[in-house]
């Protein structure tokens, strides 16, 4: 995503997304699926860098806010709210807050109010919805 692309909504047909994404990723990010707990690429991953949307490249999280919540999914206590939207989710007879990419509407996971300080939030994210870019400490 270039600087001039920021803020522009990415709109593609379901068929276009399906052609671009591996089936497992498509089912998670476009069909609101979920990885099985403790199986995701970034669940036990602690390199320094940035986590971006797998579909459009929007910056979502940095490694500075990642922590081990014990939930089985990558967890962050803070995110880039310019690129993360919240949607009420009442599926599976539960009331939760879904998180989506503001740029392309990709399903990322859910946010809960049981995280550590300073925010008290736990962004619980599917690894399949993320791409990672390694950065040095002075670049974060």
C-alpha positions as CSV (number, residue, x, y, z in Angstrom):
1,X,0.0,0.0,0.0
2,X,1.5,3.3,-1.0
3,X,1.1,6.6,0.8
4,X,-1.4,7.8,-1.8
5,X,-3.5,4.7,-1.4
6,X,-4.0,5.2,2.4
7,X,-7.6,5.8,3.2
8,X,-9.0,4.5,-0.1
9,X,-11.4,1.6,0.4
10,X,-10.3,-1.5,-1.5
11,X,-13.3,-3.1,-3.2
12,X,-13.1,-6.5,-5.0
13,X,-15.6,-9.1,-5.8
14,X,-15.8,-12.3,-3.9
15,X,-14.5,-14.1,-7.0
16,X,-11.4,-11.7,-7.2
17,X,-10.6,-12.4,-3.5
18,X,-11.0,-16.1,-4.0
19,X,-8.6,-16.1,-7.0
20,X,-6.0,-14.0,-5.1
21,X,-6.0,-15.8,-1.7
22,X,-5.2,-19.4,-0.7
23,X,-8.4,-21.2,0.3
24,X,-7.7,-21.3,4.0
25,X,-7.0,-17.6,4.1
26,X,-10.0,-16.8,2.0
27,X,-12.3,-18.7,4.3
28,X,-10.9,-16.8,7.3
29,X,-10.7,-13.3,6.0
30,X,-13.6,-13.2,3.6
31,X,-16.0,-15.7,5.2
32,X,-15.3,-14.9,8.8
33,X,-13.7,-18.2,9.7
34,X,-11.3,-19.0,12.5
35,X,-8.1,-20.9,12.8
36,X,-7.9,-23.7,15.3
37,X,-6.3,-22.5,18.5
38,X,-2.5,-22.9,18.8
39,X,-2.0,-23.6,15.1
40,X,-1.4,-20.1,13.6
41,X,1.9,-19.0,12.2
42,X,2.2,-16.0,14.5
43,X,0.8,-17.4,17.7
44,X,4.2,-18.1,19.2
45,X,6.1,-15.6,17.1
46,X,8.0,-12.7,18.8
47,X,10.2,-11.1,16.2
48,X,10.4,-7.3,16.1
49,X,8.3,-5.7,13.4
50,X,4.9,-4.8,12.0
51,X,1.8,-6.9,11.4
52,X,-0.1,-5.9,8.3
53,X,-3.4,-7.0,6.7
54,X,-2.8,-10.1,4.6
55,X,-5.3,-8.8,2.0
56,X,-4.3,-5.2,1.5
57,X,-1.1,-4.4,3.4
58,X,-2.6,-1.9,5.9
59,X,-0.6,-1.6,9.1
60,X,-2.6,-3.2,12.0
61,X,-0.3,-4.0,14.9
62,X,3.4,-3.7,16.0
63,X,5.4,-6.3,17.9
64,X,5.7,-3.9,20.8
65,X,2.0,-4.6,21.7
66,X,2.0,-8.4,21.2
67,X,1.8,-10.7,24.2
68,X,1.0,-14.3,25.1
69,X,-2.6,-14.3,26.2
70,X,-2.7,-18.1,26.4
71,X,-5.8,-18.0,24.1
72,X,-4.1,-19.9,21.2
73,X,-4.2,-16.9,18.8
74,X,-1.8,-14.0,18.3
75,X,-2.8,-11.3,20.8
76,X,-2.1,-7.6,21.0
77,X,-3.2,-5.1,23.6
78,X,-3.2,-2.2,21.2
79,X,-3.7,-1.7,17.4
80,X,-3.7,0.9,14.7
81,X,-7.3,2.0,15.1
82,X,-7.1,4.0,11.9
83,X,-7.0,0.7,10.1
84,X,-9.0,-1.5,12.5
85,X,-12.8,-1.3,12.6
86,X,-15.2,-2.9,15.1
87,X,-18.4,-4.7,14.2
88,X,-21.0,-6.2,16.6
89,X,-20.9,-10.0,16.2
90,X,-23.8,-12.0,17.5
91,X,-23.0,-15.3,15.8
92,X,-22.7,-18.6,17.6
93,X,-25.2,-17.4,20.2
94,X,-22.6,-15.0,21.7
95,X,-22.2,-11.3,21.7
96,X,-18.7,-10.3,20.7
97,X,-16.9,-7.4,18.9
98,X,-15.4,-8.5,15.6
99,X,-12.4,-6.6,14.2
100,X,-12.0,-5.9,10.5
101,X,-9.5,-4.1,8.3
102,X,-10.9,-0.7,7.6
103,X,-9.3,-0.6,4.2
104,X,-10.6,-3.9,2.7
105,X,-13.1,-5.3,5.2
106,X,-11.0,-8.4,5.9
107,X,-12.1,-10.3,9.0
108,X,-9.2,-10.2,11.5
109,X,-10.6,-11.7,14.7
110,X,-12.2,-10.2,17.8
111,X,-11.4,-7.8,20.5
112,X,-12.1,-8.5,24.2
113,X,-11.9,-6.3,27.3
114,X,-9.8,-8.8,29.3
115,X,-6.3,-7.7,28.2
116,X,-3.4,-6.2,30.0
117,X,-2.8,-2.6,30.9
118,X,-2.5,0.1,29.6
119,X,-5.5,-0.6,27.4
120,X,-7.2,-3.5,29.0
121,X,-7.9,-4.9,25.5
122,X,-7.1,-8.2,23.9
123,X,-7.1,-8.1,20.1
124,X,-7.3,-11.9,19.3
125,X,-6.3,-12.2,15.7
126,X,-6.1,-15.0,13.1
127,X,-2.6,-15.5,11.8
128,X,-4.0,-16.1,8.4
129,X,-5.2,-12.5,8.3
130,X,-1.7,-11.1,8.9
131,X,1.5,-10.6,7.1
132,X,4.7,-9.6,9.0
133,X,7.4,-7.1,8.1
134,X,10.6,-7.3,10.2
135,X,11.8,-4.0,11.6
136,X,14.6,-2.8,13.8
137,X,13.7,-1.2,17.2
138,X,14.4,2.3,15.9
139,X,12.0,1.7,13.0
140,X,9.0,0.9,15.2
